[in-house]
Amino acid sequence: MLFGRTIHGFVTEVRMSKALELLASGSGNGLTLYCIADKIGYSNHSYFSTLFKKHFGISPSVYGVSNHALPSEL
């Protein structure tokens, strides 16, 4: 474990950051949740949605329609 997290935790953090970026530009880029999950390395969009909600406290679909506000920002 390096810097207080595992490599798996680090990779998940990077993927979730990229997911936020893609969702924030979502309406203009035409990407679906399936495409975003695939682009960040998850072949199972349900698993991606579960991890996103666990990580941010909001589902990616709700985040996409909530003017891109996380629960801490609401």
C-alpha positions in Angstrom: 0.0 0.0 0.0 1.5 3.3 -1.1 0.2 6.7 0.1 -2.5 5.1 2.2 -4.4 3.3 -0.6 -4.1 0.2 -2.7 -3.4 0.2 -6.4 -7.0 -0.8 -7.0 -8.1 2.2 -4.9 -5.9 4.5 -7.0 -7.1 3.1 -10.3 -10.8 3.4 -9.1 -10.1 7.1 -8.1 -8.6 7.9 -11.5 -11.6 6.2 -13.3 -14.2 8.0 -11.2 -12.5 11.4 -11.8 -12.6 10.7 -15.6 -16.2 9.6 -15.2 -17.1 13.0 -13.6 -15.3 14.7 -16.5 -17.2 12.8 -19.1 -20.5 13.2 -17.4 -20.0 16.9 -16.9 -19.6 17.3 -20.7 -22.2 14.6 -21.2 -25.1 16.4 -22.8 -22.9 17.9 -25.5 -20.9 14.8 -26.3 -23.8 12.3 -26.8 -22.2 9.7 -24.5 -24.5 7.2 -22.7 -23.7 5.7 -19.4 -22.8 2.5 -21.2 -20.2 4.4 -23.3 -18.8 6.2 -20.3 -18.4 3.0 -18.4 -16.7 1.4 -21.3 -14.4 4.4 -21.9 -13.1 4.3 -18.3 -12.6 0.5 -18.3 -15.8 -1.0 -17.0 -17.5 -3.5 -19.3 -20.4 -3.8 -16.9 -22.3 -0.5 -16.7 -24.2 -1.7 -13.6 -21.0 -2.2 -11.7 -19.8 1.2 -12.8 -23.0 2.8 -11.6 -22.7 1.0 -8.2 -19.1 2.1 -7.8 -19.9 5.7 -8.8 -22.7 5.9 -6.3 -20.5 4.4 -3.6 -17.7 6.8 -4.4 -19.8 10.0 -4.8 -23.1 9.3 -3.0 -25.1 9.9 -6.1 -25.8 7.7 -9.1 -24.2 8.8 -12.4 -27.6 9.2 -14.1 -28.8 11.6 -11.4 -25.5 13.4 -11.4 -25.9 13.9 -15.2 -29.3 15.6 -14.8 -28.6 17.5 -11.6 -26.5 20.3 -13.2 -23.4 18.3 -12.3 -23.7 18.8 -8.5 -22.4 16.2 -6.1 -24.3 15.7 -2.8 -21.8 17.9 -0.9 -22.5 20.7 -3.4 -26.3 20.6 -3.1 
